[in-house]
Amino acid sequence: MLKRLSLKWVAALALGLSASIGSFAAETPASLAGTKIVSAEEVKKLLDGGVPVIDTRVAAEYAEKTIKGAKSVPYKEKSAKEPGFDASQDQFDLSKLPPDKAAPLVLFCNAGECWKSYKAAVVAQKAGYTKIHWFRGGMPEWAGKGLPTQ
């Protein structure tokens, strides 16, 4: 009886672990064709040179802390966190991006499992933006380097 009870606990534990592991979002891809992945130092140089830096996180995250000089253009996602996401399920106000689609811009969020800047980059690219810099390391990398925030 004890053996049977132990097996039930092991099975329940294994089922619970597999369910919780499956609920974690996947990491964003390491690259995105048609965009340039940039580091915190590169973003700082671009920002100092007048290139718009766009925070795609939700407004509350932007208000709490963001890159000094960044503009908030939240990417509201409902689609799957995967490269083949369905952008029609999401909302991203392209009219808040610079009107010159040939001008450079930087997009960022919280890195890793945060897909907002990745998705924003894909949507912007499909809308005709040609010089997208994707700051994949996002706020964690920026803050880790001690760079200016607001």
N, C-alpha and C positions, 0 to 999 in steps of 0.2 A: 504494500500500500504506500509506503514512504517513497519507494522508487517511482511509482506511478504519479504521485503528487509532485515529486521533484521534476519529472519530465514535463508535467503540465506547466510548472513555473518557468522552466527553461524555454519551452515553446512560447509562452506568453511574453517573456522577456525578449526573445528573438523577434517576435512579431512587432512588439512595441518599438524596438530599436530600428527595425527596417522601416517602419512607418515614419518615425521622426527623422531618420536620415533622408528619406525621400522628400520631406517637406523643405529641406534646405535648398536655396537657389544655387544654381551653378555659377561658377566664376564667369565673368565676361571673357570673350576670346582675347588672345594675346595680340591680335592685330585686326585691322579693319581696312580692307582694300579701298583705296581712294582717299584715305585719311593719313595723317602723320601722327604717330604716337609721340607725345612730348613729355619730358620730365618737368619737375617743379622748377628747376633752374631755367629751363627753356620757356616755360610759361611766364616766369618773372621777366625775362628779357622781352618777350612778346608784349606783355602788359605794359612794360616801361616804354615800349615803342608805339603804344597807342592801339594795339590790337584788342578788340573786344573779347572779354573773358566772360563766358556764360555759365552760370550756376544752374543746373537742370534739376536740382533737388527741390523738395517741397518748400513752400514759403516759410514754414516754421524753422526748418533747418538753416535756410538762408539767414533768417533774422537772428538765429542763435550765434552763428559764426560762419563767415565766408571769406574768400580771398579778397583782400582789400582792393576795391575798384571793380569787383565783379558785378554783373547785372543778373538779376533773377528772371529766368524764363523757365518755369517748372515744366517738366515732362510728366504728364499724368498718365501713368501706365496701368492698363488692365490686361494687356497681352502677356503671353508666356515669356519667361526670362530665358530666351534661347535665340540663336542667330536668325532663325526663320520666323520671328515674331510677326504677328498681324498688326501692322501700324494702324489699321482702320479702327481698332479697338481702343486706341490711345488718343490723347490730346496733346498737341504741342503747337503753340502759337508762333508760326514762322514769321508773322508780321512784326514780331518783336526782335527779330534778328536784323543785322545790318542789311539795308536794301541792296547793296552792291554784292552780288553773289560771287564775284571774282576776288573779293577782299578776304583776307585771312580772318579766322575767328577760332576761339578755343572753347571747347565744351568739356565740362567736368561734373562729377557727382561724388559719391562716397567710395568709389573704387570697388574692386573685388566682386562682391555679389550685387552691387548696385548697377543696374542696367540702364538707368535713365540717360546718361550721357552717350552711351553706345547707341541706344535707340534714337536719340536726338540727332546724332551724327548720321545715322542711316537715313532718317527722314529729311534732314537738311541736304544731304547728298542727292537724294532723289528729287528734291526741289530745285536742284541746279547749283548749289554751293560747291565750289571747287577747291577751296583752300581751308579745309577743316583740320584743325589740330585737336586730337583727342587726348585729353589729359587723363589717361586711364588710372593713374595713381590717386587722383582727386584730392579731396580734403585730407585724408590720412597722410598722404605723402607731403602735402603742403605744410600741414601743422607739424609733422615730424621733422621738417627742415627748419622750423622756427621762422617761416616767412610771414610777412604782414597779413593780419586778418582784420576784419571789422565786424 
